[in-house]
Amino acid sequence: MFKKEQNFYKIAVLGAVLEGLYCIFMSWLLPTFGHLFGSDQNSLSMVVFLLVLVFSVALSGFLILGYPVYLAIQQKYKEAIIGILVSLVTLLAVLLLTFGSILLLT
């Protein structure tokens, strides 16, 4: 029993850490897109922005909600809610670590 719970928490924490790394990666990549398309707002840049946004939302939903939705389908509602909460607390920790490192570097 303890082994299953340990794996369950690892999956929730791993999804949140991957989400945080994805956010850091996209915050590094998005200014590059701005330089690629220039300062004028043409329709191609808007399409690329919306496609990146849709992809980001889908990936974020999968990383944070994928396993809890699977658990909810298996009618393990308590574990699903705990999984979402563990993921959100882990994301908050990543946020605080990111802000802390930015403050230390400046």
C-alpha positions in Angstrom: 0.0 0.0 0.0 2.8 2.5 0.9 4.5 1.7 -2.4 1.5 2.8 -4.4 1.1 6.0 -2.5 4.7 6.8 -2.9 4.5 6.4 -6.7 1.3 8.4 -6.7 3.0 11.4 -5.1 6.0 11.0 -7.3 3.8 11.2 -10.4 2.0 14.4 -9.1 5.3 16.1 -8.2 7.0 15.1 -11.5 4.1 16.5 -13.5 4.3 19.8 -11.7 8.1 20.0 -12.0 7.9 19.3 -15.7 5.2 22.0 -16.0 7.5 24.5 -14.2 10.4 23.6 -16.5 8.1 24.0 -19.5 7.1 27.5 -18.3 10.7 28.4 -17.9 11.5 27.1 -21.3 8.7 29.0 -23.0 9.6 32.2 -21.2 13.0 31.8 -22.7 11.7 30.9 -26.2 8.9 33.5 -26.6 11.2 36.5 -26.9 12.9 34.6 -29.8 9.6 34.4 -31.6 9.2 38.2 -31.2 12.6 38.8 -32.8 11.7 36.3 -35.6 8.5 38.0 -36.7 9.6 41.6 -36.0 7.5 44.3 -34.3 4.7 44.5 -36.8 1.6 42.5 -35.9 0.8 40.5 -39.0 -1.6 37.6 -39.2 1.2 35.0 -39.3 2.6 36.0 -36.0 -0.9 35.9 -34.5 -1.5 32.4 -35.8 1.8 31.2 -34.4 1.1 32.8 -31.1 -2.4 31.2 -30.9 -1.0 27.8 -31.9 1.7 28.0 -29.2 -1.0 29.0 -26.7 -3.2 26.1 -27.6 -0.3 23.6 -27.4 0.8 25.1 -24.1 -2.7 24.7 -22.6 -3.0 21.1 -23.8 0.4 20.2 -22.5 -0.2 21.9 -19.2 -3.6 20.2 -18.8 -2.0 16.8 -19.5 0.9 17.3 -17.1 -1.2 18.6 -14.2 -4.6 16.9 -14.7 -3.7 13.8 -16.7 -3.1 11.3 -13.9 -5.8 12.8 -11.6 -8.4 12.5 -14.4 -7.3 8.9 -14.9 -7.8 8.3 -11.1 -11.2 9.9 -11.3 -12.2 7.6 -14.1 -11.2 4.7 -11.9 -13.5 6.3 -9.2 -10.6 7.1 -6.9 -11.8 10.7 -6.3 -9.9 11.2 -3.0 -6.6 10.4 -4.7 -7.5 12.5 -7.7 -8.1 15.6 -5.6 -5.0 14.9 -3.5 -3.0 14.6 -6.8 -4.2 18.0 -8.0 -3.4 19.6 -4.7 0.1 18.0 -4.6 0.7 19.3 -8.1 -0.5 22.8 -7.3 1.6 22.9 -4.1 4.7 21.7 -6.1 4.0 24.4 -8.7 3.8 27.0 -5.9 7.2 25.8 -4.6 8.7 26.0 -8.1 7.3 29.6 -8.4 8.8 30.6 -5.0 12.2 29.0 -6.0 12.1 30.9 -9.3 11.4 34.2 -7.7 13.9 33.6 -5.0 16.6 32.8 -7.5 15.7 35.9 -9.5 16.0 38.0 -6.4 19.3 36.5 -5.5 20.7 37.0 -9.0 19.7 40.7 -9.2 
